[in-house]
Amino acid sequence: MAGSYRIENYAYRSLALLMILIGYPCYLLVYLTFLFTRIYEGVILILPIEVNLNSSEPIYHQIKHQLRDLIVSGQLPAGTSLPSIRALAQSLSCSVITTRRAYQDLEYEGLIYTRQGRGTFVAEVKTDQSKKYKQEVIEQALNEAIQTAIRLHYPKEELQALFQKLCTEIFPSE
């Protein structure tokens, strides 16, 4: 697996270089796709992780929360091979220590596991653990929205009506 990743790695770099040389406009897309990919059972898996350097939230928290969301939501199934700490750090242009901290926290939570010489993989997430995490995240977001409404002296009844309106508009019809 590591060998095929390296071959794919060089193939993307060579293709990007070739496209730059001939002036092909989508070389940047190919190179960016390379930065956020990992080979898993012959399929290119894109990790949609974005880091905001201007955020007050530490970078390792941003990485950890985004990876946790991907794992708990099922977008990264159990057994999926994750990029190495160094590869992720390089692709996000951050420190190896930062990505190591994010991986360590996720491993402590039981969401990922590392096998010496093999890599880091997504662990099996229990249904109740997934449900509990989703509920905590949603409660936190709703709590922040309610606190904002209170600071703006927004009436409770109007907030409830706005919530119902948005739910009706955003959720798919049943």
N, C-alpha and C positions, 0 to 999 in steps of 0.2 A: 504494500500500500504506500509506504513512504517513497519507494522508487517511482511509482506512477505519479505521485504528487510532484516530485521533482521534475519529471519529464514534462508534465502539464505546465509546471511553473516556467520552464525554459521555453516551451511552445508559445505561451502567452507573451512572454517578453520578446521573443523573436518576431511574433506576429505584430506586436505593437511597434517595434523598431522598424519593421518593413513598412508598415502603414505610415509611420512618420516620414520615412525616406521618400515614399512616393506621394506624400501629401494627402493621404486619404483622411477625410475629416472625422471619422468615427474611431480613430486610434485611441482617443482619450477614453471613450466608453469601454473599449476592450481592456485597456489597462486598468481602469477603475473596477471593472468586473473581476479582473484578476486579483486585485487587492482584497476583495471581500469574498473570495471563493475558497472552497476546500473540496477535495475529491472525496466522495463517499459512495462506495459501491458503483463506481463508474459514472456517477452523476455529479454535476457541479452544483454545490449547495451554496446559495448566497446568504451571507449573514448580514442582515440589515441593521448594523449597529452604527449609530452616529454619536459623536462626542462633541459637546458644546464647550469650548474652552472659555467662554464668557460666563458660564453658569456658576452660581455659588456652590452648587453641588460638586463634590470631588469627582474626578474622572473615574476612579475605580467604582464609585457608587453608580455612576451613569452606566458603565459597562455591565456591572452586576445586575442592575435592575432590568436592563434591556435583555440580557441573556436569560434572566429568570422569567421574564414575560414570555419569551420565545419558547422556553422549556415547558412552563406550566400551561400555556395555551395549546400545547401539542404541536406547534410549528416545527420544533426540533424534537423528534421522537426519541425514545430510549434507544441507546446504542449508537446514536449519531456521533461521529468523530468530530471534535472541535479543533480549531486551529491551535497550534502550539502557542505557548505564552509569548515566545519571541515573534512568531508570525503575526499574531494579533496585535502586539505592541507596534510592530513595524507598519501594519496596514492602517492603524489608527493614529500613527505618529505620536505615540506616547511612550512612557517608560516601561521597561520590562517589569519593574517593581509594581507599577500600577496594575498591569494585567494580572500579575501573580496574585496580588491582593484580592482582586475580583474573583479569580478562580478559587483561591483558598476559602473565601467566604461562601461561595456556592458549594464547594466540596463539604464544608462544615455543615451546611444546611441539608446535605444529602441529595442535591440536585445534579451534581456531576461527580465523576470519579476518575482517578488517574491510575494508569498501569505503567509501571516503569518500563521504558523502552518501547511502549506501544502508543501512548498518547493519552489524551483526555477525552472522555466520552460522557454523553448525557445518561444519567441514571433513570431508573424506572420511578416515575412519580405516582404516588398513591392518589386515588381519586379524592379522598377526604382532604389530603394535603393541598391538592390543586384547588379544590372548592374553597378551602379556608383562605388561601392566598388571594384568590380572585375577590372574595368578599372583603378582605382587608384593604385591598387596593381601591376598590370601588367606594367603600366607606370613607377612606381617606380623601378621595377626590370630591365626594359629595359634601363631606365636612368642610373642606376648603371653600367650596362654592357657597355653602350656607354662611360661613364666617364672612365671606366677601359681601354677601347680601346684607348681613347684619351691619357691617361697617358702612355700607352705603345707605342704610336705613330703608332697605327695600322691603315692602310689606310681605308678610308670610304667605298670605293668600295669593298674591301675585307671583311669588316665587313658585308655589305649588302649581299654579296654572301654567307658568312658563315651563316647568319641568314636564308636566303632562303634554303640553304642546310639542316640545322637543322630542319626547319619547314617541309620540304619534308620528312625527315627521321623519325621524331618523330610523326607528326600528322598521324592518321589513313587514309588509302586510301579512297577516296570518290567516 
